[in-house]
Amino acid sequence: MGLALLAGCQTPVTIDRPVRVEVPVPVACISSLPARPATTDDQTLKSMNDYAAVLTMRRDTLVLRAHVETLEALIAPCMTP
C-alpha cells in the first residue's frame, strides 16, 4: 500500500491555461427619468369648494397613475428574469 501512495506523487502535473470567465457587471439601464407631473398643492385645495377640490384630486390621481405606468414601463426591462 505504501508503494501505491508513492506512485501517486510520480504522476505528471498538468496546468491548464487560464479560462476567460464572463462576470455580469450591473450597470444603470435608465439614462433619465420623466419629469414628475405637477399636482395641486394642499393650500390650493383648501381654498376650493368641495366639488372643485374633488374634481382636482381625481385629475391628480389619474395623472399620477399615468406617471407610475410610465415609470413601470421604464423599469420593466431592467428587472432580472
Secondary structure, 3 states (H helix, E strand, C coil): CHHHHHHHHCCCCCCCCCCCCCCCCCCCCCCCCCCCCCCCCHHHHHHCCHHHHHHHHHHHHHHHHHHHHHHHHHHHHHCCC
